[in-house]
Amino acid sequence: MRIGIYPGSFDPLTYGHLDIIERARTLGDKLIVAVAKNSAKKALFAVDERIDIITNCCKDINNNLDVVSFNGLLVDFCKENDISFIVRGIRSVTDFEYEKSMASINRRLAPKIETIFLMARDENYFISSNLVREIAGYHGDISSLVPQFVVKKIQEKISSAE
């Protein structure tokens, strides 16, 4: 069984993430969307909330999809779970430079685990979770950037913080 993993913070989940998930799940027998626990970042949503959001937004494609969280080195998680490949979305040259370095380090630590880069579609290349959070913080319209379920969750989160 070829298992892939698409790791990230997904804070919040965007249409760009969903596009990568949809395309990546066809590359193997199973795709794990793995929410990284990173206490160094100030997150809008808790890890459990992000898992719930991803699960809800992917409910129609969950036949070969698992959503989990992980802590620590990605390659260690991959080894423990017999993961064959890591999927990374690329939006820009800057993303590529960073992801290329990460892929090289991961290959050094786990030579049998391959990294696959998927280019963002033209309609999604400019979308980032940081921009979505910033626009939402100013009560801007994010409905073309994230699913309606995510819009609602972000609005609830911002309203409760005000």
Steps between C-alpha positions, in 0.01 A plus 500: 500500500641839398414759764563870449495782748413865452627682810435858598351735752175555303418805711258550336430249224481675161383412151869461414536229766185326381628497141827336610308245712271409210790455258737330747251235609515350150878443522485205738266264676447732796573861592552624852441870558717570802450812710829600657501591866725806512492685830737766360228632266203698623209313349148622433360150553604227742629178341175314577298780336718482187453123482124548530500766226704285260287194573182697437627659178627164369201288602416425135851363426580312819509149350881502487569799725594522867541823696733487800737717700866442566778645711871474441692421185287425197734224382470322834120508467537370144723211608264405783202495263656337189456816295657484152487862391455855623288742299579870503313777322705765321363848428812701424876493455530587869291194592716287271827612659371424849339169401809390306710544815247310709485219243880473504512479880217246504677290235817505712305386808276251317637408154208269415234769541452706184373860485254595225439865414161600361474843343209715611236552235493848349184592688657405835867597480452828690296354788676458832366432846680812625318721248166337582552568872603860432204573270259333743647702788388815319160342427580473130332258262685166501225297333701452179803375697352243737188278509186645660540266800843657565363853453242426771759353738734797451218750557400316820861500621552870428164598655580312821840673525356852466 
